[in-house]
């Protein structure tokens, strides 16, 4: 694994895994709808500034923006909408929700298989994702959760939607507009800008029920969550997807519960049990398996393949 890829992976895992503690601070003065709006607004302003500094521009094509809106809808708006429509979803078991969040990498694999694109998921990566998910099950042990419930159905749909959004991100960053592919910076910026619209639409659902209370700690937490979580770290995640593919990059979601659990030990005096230690060990084994470097073909075999390539072209390709 290259150092820059490992650094991006670690940044995403650390920030997303520690979000719980920052959100607890923000909820001391803001409710859920207010938090969503101000967080994404801070992130959008920061990313637009970075975009301008880097002398990049937003995409112009209507078709590209349509796909960007779909990605934002699947990853952000749809889960919120489902929770609002299904009354029982709010009270879903926390461990069950964590398991569904961690099921996103497997959903990516299943969507690739459904689209008959198994070639996008190396067997070693798929095996590592299965091992990692087994570790999540051991870590949370959600055996008593109500799996046949509205809350479970909502979280299952949200997991599939998020996985689909990742595949759309991968495809979009491989496409070209005006002669160049979309960069992770542009993708992250557009998602933040669109997110402001989604969060604004949701503001009437509780956002005006109380007056927001801003303190130094709340503003600081909002800046961390907005600039880092919503902006720069999301850009790192998009970068991982572009370089490694959605399936391999999605494995970072397994590192999130590990960071969260260790954070609870450091910040909330949580005492680890044997089952939690075993679960985290299995998760790390799965992550190591997904991120082992791929074997490269021997030079002689690669040259032979290159020489044989012209002969393998179809008549249509030759024409």
Number of C-alpha atoms within 10 A of each C-alpha: 10 7 8 10 16 12 13 20 22 17 20 24 23 20 21 23 22 21 17 13 15 18 18 12 17 24 16 14 18 20 18 14 20 25 21 21 20 20 26 28 24 21 29 25 18 20 27 22 13 17 17 11 9 10 8 13 12 15 16 10 10 9 10 16 15 10 15 20 19 18 23 20 21 20 22 20 20 19 19 17 13 19 18 13 10 13 11 14 19 14 10 18 16 13 18 22 20 17 23 22 20 25 25 27 29 21 21 26 26 19 17 20 14 10 9 10 12 15 9 16 19 14 12 16 24 23 15 24 30 20 19 32 26 16 25 29 20 20 25 17 16 18 11 9 15 13 15 8 12 19 22 20 16 24 23 20 16 24 26 23 21 24 27 22 23 26 19 17 23 21 14 20 21 13 13 11 13 9 7 10 12 20 17 21 24 21 20 25 28 21 26 27 19 22 26 22 15 21 23 19 13 18 18 12 13 12 20 12 12 11 11 15 13 14 13 8 14 20 17 15 21 26 19 20 27 25 22 22 24 27 27 23 24 25 24 23 22 26 23 24 22 20 13 16 19 28 28 25 23 26 29 24 22 27 24 22 24 23 19 20 21 18 18 17 13 11 10 11 10 12 12 12 10 9 14 20 16 15 23 23 18 22 29 19 16 25 25 16 18 25 17 12 10 11 6 7 10 8 9 9 10 12 12 10 13 11 11 11 10 11 9 10 10 9 7 6 8 8 5
